Amino acid sequence: MRGERWRRVASQIGRSVAVWAVSTLTMLLLAGILPDFRLRSADGDSATDIAVTAALGAGAFGLLSALVWPLLVRLLLLVPALVLGLLVFFLNGALLWLALRVNPVERGAAAPETAVVVAAVMSAVASATGAALAVRDDDAYRRRLYRLADRRRRSTPPCPPTSGTVFLQLDGVGHDVLLDAVGKGLMPTVARWLGTATGGDRPSHRLTPWRTDWSSQTGASQLGILHGSNHDVPAFRWYEKARREVMVCNRPTSAAELQARAIEYAGHAGLLATDGASRGNLFGGGAGEQALVLSIATRRRGPAARSRAGYFAYFSDPANAVRTALSFIAEVCREIGQSTRTRLRKQRPRVSRGGLYPFVRAFATVVERDVVVAAVTGDLLAGRTAVYADLVAYDEVAHHSGPASRDAEKVLQRLDRALALIENVAEHAPRPYRLVVLSDHGQSPGETFRSRYGLTLGDLVRAGCGLPVPRRARRTHSGAEARAAVRAALRRPVEEGAEHFRPTRGSEPVVLASGNLGLVSFPDVPHRMTKEEIDARHPALLPTLANHPGIGFLLVRSERHGGVVLGAYGAEIPLDELDDNPGPLAAFGAGAADVVRRTHTFPHTADIMVNSFHDPADGEVLAFEEQIGSHGGLGGAQSRPFLLSPLALSQPVADGAELAGAEHIHQVLRRWMTESDEAELPATPDRERAA
């Protein structure tokens, strides 16, 4: 035992010396290349003196990185996450400059901008060298995990022998997209779990599709999954008349309000209330440990401080910081190259990918992924009972590149490697873990409403109300038809005692988009307007919308029927008759009537709910936002996410039953957390023989 310990110490010393040597050679090479970086005095030095200067400088830089870097990062707790990725380079440059200044031989100097470059290169080379040596060293990575787990055990109370559960959300990955990626060999870890890998391993997981609510987006789905209620979340964004406020699911103040409402409505704190951790989510789920959770982002003290501390804990390791920062820059360059290629090839559909988008994509696909995976790793080694983490990389890329694009497939490959890493760490955790992977929604392809018809949904609504619209919208076929319909409606005889409505600035409609779901609200009317009231005020509006080829159906309140679905050619189906006569909902598949009826009961459902056209043949929809991969309404793959669960857990639903709605997912996950490790394992020949 003692001999093994000394061998490990010797191995660690050997790796440290090797990294030091490589760093020294890197510094010498950079000194020969960069004109503003020197390792000799002004009078000149011998080769030996220069080598000594490089060795001492590399050693001082390594020590400062290990000792001073965590303190610097801790001082930057108030710096926005996106900005810290850029500060990494400047902080590293400052450490290198300091290392040269404290060099006892008093030789060497670097210009500030050169110090940034030298420090970045040296950190990257040192990190790569250490990783390569660890791979070659007999299982060094496995031993490191054991040591980390042992430290956690000594610093935390003993873990119960029961299994913990890790829920990993692959944001926006649809059921069919996952199967397609597995079939193409893009996700070997998932393939192995499903038993479809080349090696012929027996499956350890089952794959189950589920159906979202009408609002097929992260806000509604994750709120329902984590807190057991997404009641009164009609879309990603909507207007609340009583508050005179637009609610947006990914706005911190709105997320905090929605979480509080869900807790009150459901009557409990959430899925993660017992020794749980929430990582990278919109909502906390009642977890005591939270990092990168939006609903607490506006708080300056308490849980918010712990959330940001979890983020900065990752960057306290200079190797992590530099590696992620370099990957961040590489991803920005990759996005610029990919978007340039689509423009040169004139690919369609296509949306703008300029401005800040390359940086937003890099943050989602690199920084957020790295930090969340590291946080989950820490939770596993700490033995937490339940962990829920959201990886948003695919969803961000698919919005702009398309759900089945090559860009999105590359992201799926990297997500699969993240799953493999978490699985590896779970093997060394102080308690057994069950890994559940799920998605909150899928994405449906298709060009935008604006690119196909030349005007936005807001333009069409304004034209249908007889309000001024931009010149470009007036010249389109849709705009001209809407204006003609308004003129025809205004020429109709007015009932005795009635007057035509004259719009004012305060009565102009608020038009919002959530993927291919649109919401129209009239802020000057305190209640949800009825079809009859809308027709009296704007007689051409509902026919203009319902008969537009880019719109699938409308939902409005009705004085006569309670609620009706409107479609082309005068279709008007009361909600309680949709099962027998789905009308315009027929193209949207089974379950459409149920989710539409449910949304109709929400207090903050818009005056007019607008769902875009959907082509069942190719699954395309028309987004009211500038996205070629969209979600938020009904139609296509966006409503069909997946649930990948271990066979050691009971089936999500009975054979032949449907798993429908985020609240249903919450019930299933809560049930699994109470099951023993051997709950309802499927019968296999081995198990039958053992019995």
Secondary structure, DSSP 8 states (H G I E B T S, - for coil): -HHHHHHHHHHHHHHHHHHHHHHHHHHHHHHHH-TTEESS-TT---HHHHHHHHHHHHHHHHHHHHHTHHHHHHTTTTS-HHHHHHHHHHHHHHHHHHHHHT-TT---EE-HHHHHHHHHHHHHHHHHHHHHHHHHSTTHHHHHHHHHHHHHHHHS----SS-EEEEEEETT--HHHHHHHHHTTS-HHHHHHHT-STT-----EEEEE-B--SS-SHHHHHHHHHHS--TT--SSEEEETTTTEEEETTSHHHHHHHHHHHHHHHTS--TTTTTEEEES-SS-TT-SEEES-GGGTT-SSTHHHHHHHHHHHHHTSHHHHHHHHHHHHHHHHHHHHHHHHHHHTT-SS-----TTHHHHHHIIIIIHHHHHHHHHHHHHHHT-SEEEEEE-HHHHHHHHH-TTSHHHHHHHHHHHHHHHHHHHHHTTSSS-EEEEEE-S---EE--BHHHHHSS-HHHHHHHHTT----HHHHTSHHHHHHHHHHHHHHTS---TT-------GGG--EEEEETTEEEEE-TTSSS--BHHHHHHH-TTHHHHHHT-TTEEEEEEEETTTEEEEE-GGG-EEEGGGTTT--GGGGGG-TTHHHHHHHHHT-TT--SEEEEE-EETTTTEE-BSSS-SEE-SSSSGGGG--EEEEETTS--SS-TT---BSHHHHHHHHHHHHTS-TTTT----HHHHHH-
